[in-house]
Amino acid sequence: MPRLYHSLPDIDDSGTVVIERRSDDHVLVFYTPSAERLAMSRLEFAGADETCVRLLSVDGDRRSVTLFPVNTFPSSLAPDSFLKPKYSQVRAITIADWSNFESDVGEIMLGDWKSLEMDEEPLLDDKTRVMMVLESLPTCFIKDYDYGLGLTKAYRFIVLAVEELTDCTEIVITGSHETGADKSGKVFYI
């Protein structure tokens, strides 16, 4: 499966991903940057918990995938933004029905775990599972976790408009709601 790599010379600074199973139908994916990126950030971290961030969630009951956009590339212009939310207000982007994906997200992320005992290993490793799901995202999404998930620059105007016009902290892409904020004012449906 193709993966885009950035152009830092002679550095393999790919981070790691870990899938944490919450139930048979719900998993969370966490990202930890490489030691090189941590060093490039020049930030002091007290422990490993500070360098591990939530990346995405797959919910089999709701048949949804939620991305948590964070900055995963250190910047000298904004060093304090490393491993922090990518957007000023929006914290999550949910694709409400994975039937629109090119692959079966449920089977990739949840499938063989349903039949395994707790001490057994699934057939695919965490990185492979996550990359398969990310590759199946629509083209408007960033698909490389080392670049921080979210919308590509060409579609970032959607997040900017939601942030400017509402107090919403989540964008939900769905065919079952009209476009606009929900009654709570925290979720914006597209």
C-alpha positions in Angstrom: 0.0 0.0 0.0 1.6 3.3 -1.0 2.5 5.8 1.7 3.7 9.3 1.2 6.9 10.2 3.0 8.2 13.7 3.6 11.6 14.7 2.4 13.9 14.9 5.4 17.2 13.4 4.3 18.4 10.1 5.8 15.9 10.2 8.6 13.3 7.5 9.2 11.1 9.5 11.5 7.9 7.6 11.1 5.9 7.5 14.3 4.2 4.5 15.8 0.5 3.7 16.1 -1.2 1.5 18.7 -4.8 0.2 18.6 -6.5 0.0 21.9 -9.6 -2.2 21.9 -12.3 -0.7 24.1 -14.9 -3.4 23.2 -15.7 -5.8 20.4 -17.1 -2.9 18.4 -15.0 0.1 19.4 -11.3 0.8 19.1 -9.1 3.8 19.6 -5.9 4.5 17.7 -3.0 6.4 19.4 0.1 7.9 17.8 3.5 8.4 19.2 6.0 10.5 17.2 9.5 9.2 16.5 12.4 10.1 18.7 13.7 12.3 15.9 10.5 14.4 15.9 10.5 14.6 19.6 14.1 16.0 19.4 13.2 18.3 16.6 10.3 19.7 18.7 12.8 20.9 21.3 10.0 20.6 23.8 10.5 19.0 27.2 8.1 16.1 27.9 7.8 14.7 31.4 6.8 11.2 30.2 5.6 8.9 27.5 1.9 9.8 28.2 2.5 13.3 27.0 3.8 12.2 23.6 1.0 9.7 22.9 -2.0 11.4 21.3 -5.4 10.0 20.2 -5.5 9.8 16.4 -8.8 8.1 15.5 -11.7 6.1 16.7 -13.7 3.3 15.0 -17.1 2.7 16.4 -18.8 -0.4 15.1 -22.2 0.3 16.7 -22.4 3.7 15.0 -20.5 2.5 11.9 -18.4 5.6 12.1 -14.7 6.7 12.0 -13.7 9.8 13.9 -10.4 11.6 13.2 -8.8 13.7 15.9 -6.6 16.2 13.9 -3.4 17.0 15.8 -0.1 18.6 14.7 2.4 15.7 14.3 5.2 17.6 12.7 7.3 19.9 14.8 7.6 23.5 13.7 10.1 26.1 14.6 7.4 28.8 13.9 5.0 27.3 16.4 6.9 24.9 18.7 4.1 24.7 21.2 1.6 23.4 18.6 3.4 20.0 18.4 1.0 17.2 19.4 -1.7 19.8 20.0 -5.0 20.1 18.1 -4.5 21.1 14.5 -7.5 23.5 14.4 -8.3 26.3 16.8 -11.8 25.0 17.6 -12.7 21.8 15.8 -11.4 18.8 17.6 -13.0 15.9 15.7 -14.1 15.0 12.2 -16.5 12.0 11.9 -17.4 10.1 8.8 -20.8 8.8 10.0 -21.2 5.8 7.7 -18.3 3.7 6.6 -20.2 2.1 3.8 -18.9 4.9 1.7 -15.3 3.7 2.2 -13.4 1.7 -0.5 -12.7 -1.0 2.0 -14.6 -2.6 4.9 -13.4 -0.5 7.8 -15.3 -2.7 10.3 -13.6 -5.9 9.1 -10.2 -4.3 9.0 -10.4 -2.7 12.5 -12.8 -5.0 14.3 -13.2 -8.2 12.4 -10.9 -10.9 13.6 -10.8 -9.4 17.2 -14.4 -10.5 17.7 -13.4 -14.1 17.5 -10.1 -13.9 19.4 -9.4 -14.6 23.0 -8.0 -11.6 25.0 -4.4 -12.9 24.9 -4.3 -13.7 21.2 -2.9 -11.5 18.5 -5.0 -10.3 15.5 -3.9 -11.4 12.0 -2.9 -7.8 10.9 -0.6 -5.6 13.0 -1.7 -2.2 14.2 0.2 -0.2 11.6 -1.2 -2.2 8.7 -4.7 -1.9 10.0 -4.5 1.9 10.5 -2.8 2.4 7.1 -5.5 0.4 5.3 -8.3 2.5 6.9 -6.5 5.8 6.2 -5.9 4.8 2.6 -9.6 4.2 2.2 -10.6 7.7 3.4 -12.0 10.0 0.7 -9.4 12.1 -1.2 -10.2 15.3 0.8 -8.5 13.8 3.9 -4.8 13.7 4.9 -4.0 9.9 4.9 -0.6 9.9 6.5 -0.6 10.0 10.3 2.9 11.5 10.4 1.4 14.6 8.9 -1.6 14.8 11.3 -5.0 13.7 10.1 -7.6 16.2 9.0 -8.7 17.8 5.8 -6.2 18.6 3.0 -5.4 22.3 2.4 -7.8 22.4 -0.5 -10.7 21.6 1.9 -9.5 23.4 5.0 -11.9 26.2 4.2 -14.7 23.9 5.5 -13.1 23.8 9.0 -12.4 27.6 8.9 -16.0 28.4 8.0 -17.4 26.1 10.7 -15.1 27.7 13.2 -15.9 31.3 12.1 -19.6 30.8 12.0 -20.3 28.4 14.9 -19.1 27.2 18.2 -19.0 23.6 16.9 -16.1 21.4 18.0 -17.0 18.4 15.8 -17.8 18.1 12.1 -19.9 15.1 11.0 -20.0 14.0 7.4 -23.3 12.2 6.8 -26.1 11.7 4.4 -28.7 11.5 7.2 -28.8 15.1 8.5 -29.2 18.5 6.9 -26.1 20.7 6.7 -25.9 22.8 9.8 -25.3 22.8 13.5 -27.2 20.5 15.8 -29.4 21.8 18.7 -26.5 21.7 21.2 -24.4 23.9 18.9 -21.4 21.5 19.3 -21.7 19.3 16.2 -21.8 20.6 12.6 -23.3 18.2 10.0 -22.3 18.2 6.4 
